[in-house]
Amino acid sequence: MPDELTQGLIVFDLAKRRKLSHLVYHSVFKVDQFKDVPHFASKLAIENALQAFDLPYTVIRPNYFYQNDLTLKEALTKSGVYPMPLGDVGVSAVDVRDIAEAVAIALTTDGHSGKTYNLVGPDVLSGPRVASIWSDILGQKIRYAGHDMDTFEDQMRKQSPSWSAFDIRMMFQGYLERGFTADENDIAALTKLLAHPPRKYEDFAKETVLSWRDSGERENDRTVAA
């Protein structure tokens, strides 16, 4: 949202007024290193507000989501392209189910007040590596489209408002310039919090392809029935 900071601070103020027993704030990985990206900068301001006032809180900082790639069926299966500009260094993307688990744990168990958790996946995912994963699972050659950010922003403007397209462009450009990878301590801490290793991208991709095939079969059945 363009007014994410305003909305976040309003929610925070209401939480103080209602004297909530605990608040979990969904921030973003490496938020303090991306101060020029609007939707990162707003989260950092809200984190600062949380730390300045007497309200029990936990901050989660997720990396890029696996599930962002659920929208890529056409690009992958028809064009044979992985279009997200993850770069050659890559990101430590995370499964949203691990995020949900972490939030539930922080809200329902003790010992998380004042803590900040980096939520990351177990592997570094570069653009070429993700393309290779999809190639193996789909059984067809998938190429990485590269990271021409002007072209990427133009494509984003076809499906998003211009302010959002530029914001997302700045985020991915930050990945390329500053990196978005986790270290072993991040992975170990998340494994301890969840009581299991974070989910792997390959497993997410396999599940996704199965769901695409199942939905395709159901659509065929409806067509035949009609």
RAMORA-V868509 format. One record per helix or strand. SS is the DSSP state (H for helix, E for strand). FROM is the first residue (numbers start at 0). TO is the last residue. If there is no record, write none. Layout:
ss=SS from=FROM to=TO
ss=SS from=FROM to=TO
//
This chain:
ss=H from=3 to=16
ss=E from=22 to=25
ss=H from=30 to=32
ss=H from=37 to=51
ss=E from=56 to=61
ss=E from=64 to=64
ss=H from=65 to=76
ss=E from=80 to=81
ss=E from=90 to=90
ss=E from=93 to=93
ss=H from=95 to=107
ss=E from=115 to=118
ss=E from=124 to=124
ss=H from=126 to=137
ss=E from=142 to=143
ss=H from=148 to=156
ss=H from=161 to=177
ss=E from=179 to=179
ss=H from=183 to=193
ss=H from=200 to=224
//
